Amino acid sequence: MHDGQVIPAAIVLSHAEQLGRLADGCPQAVPRAHVAGDPCLDQLRSGLPFRETYRRALGLLPGQRLVVVSSTWGAGSILGSPLARTMHRTLAELPADEFRVLAAIHPNAWYAHGAWQIRTWLAPLLERGLLLPPPESETWKAALCAADFLIGDAGSLTLYGVELGIPSILGAFQDSVVSPDSPLRKLGDALPRIDPTSPLLNQLTHAARTQPSDPDLAALRGSVTSEPGRSAALLRRLLYASLNLPEPDHPATPRAIPVPALPQEHLHRQPHLPALLVTSEVTDAGSAVSLRRFPGGLQSTRRDHLDGAHLVADPDDPDPRWPRSADVLVLPRERCPRPTELKWSDFSGRFPGCELIALEGDGRDCLVLFDDDTRLRVSWLDRPAWADFTVAASAVLAWARDSRTRHRPHVPEIRLTVTAGDDLPPALCVVAR
């Protein structure tokens, strides 16, 4: 309104319920209101059949799960809230082989602080695999189509996620910035808030188990638009009518979400192998090892998910905390051209806590060296994409530590089945002298 007059020629609403709120706030504007749906939600729904295409483009391996962490802008957002340091915690607590994490940050935050500042704040997470689409891309839409979980806040992307049926929890939520009668406010009441005292993985799996049958969330679905699938047609009709032009003959349909590209992922690759904390369990009389690996540099004093973990590190890591404390040292092939010539004494003086050294082979095998110069060859019989020689090193250490094996028994060879979670395909290797 200006000088008692309604300024816009047309006011576009996504849902009929907004007519009532417009009538309460500005009744003079109601005659110019048009319920034309939500083009973004229509586009997201049209992208769901391409879920696997988007997942491959985002770098997900078969069996991996994608967690989208969505942050709006302002102090009450995930990016601006100190609550449980949500993004940091997500990378730290979710097993690195089983999960990928993507941060969808509102363009207002990018342009308020600048791309350099955002990437500097998140640099430790980017180095450990965080996917960070640039603000001008539509990658966040592809990510929602590909997502297995969503951690959100009071931004509209959280509501889109619930509309798409993605199991969701709130990493932050500022009630004061949300209209009391709006769907977002109801969303804030219906979704669980992140619990800083409970393991994050448990919270996500609980959401996946309970939310499909949650009546409050079922009531919320459909609150974004009262014209599902019709937004393109309704908007085109309105715009052509305002121009006094006939509409084109072809139907108005949502534009497909582009297949994402993430070139910035390669900017944060380090020359050394990352430090990892690895939990393990040996079963089936010593023939099966289950591993879960977590980025070492992100762990805090709260370590419930790291009970009994061993540390894997690169001996040339410039941060000496990791190799000096490592249980396992891992050396890639390019820095170890003649692995059969190395001896334990080449490392033991510098790394007194080390129990095992793994030297990368040709991709199908690696050499494992123990403190008594015992050498074992680990050969992959079935190696899925998530498994590499550092996985083999942790599996052999867990097997060697297990009391039932009597610390590297004198047998010609043993077959180990190596797993990481329930969804990744298992790996099979032979450990032989």
Helices and strands as residue ranges (DSSP letters): E 11-13, H 17-25, G 27-32, E 33-35, H 39-47, G 48-50, H 51-57, E 65-71, G 83-85, H 86-93, E 99-105, H 107-113, H 115-121, H 123-126, H 139-146, E 149-152, H 156-163, E 168-170, G 175-177, H 183-190, H 200-210, G 211-213, H 215-220, H 231-242, G 263-268, E 276-283, G 284-286, E 288-295, G 296-298, G 304-306, E 310-313, H 321-325, E 328-331, G 333-335, G 339-341, H 345-348, E 356-360, E 365-370, E 375-382, H 389-401, G 403-405, E 413-419, E 427-432
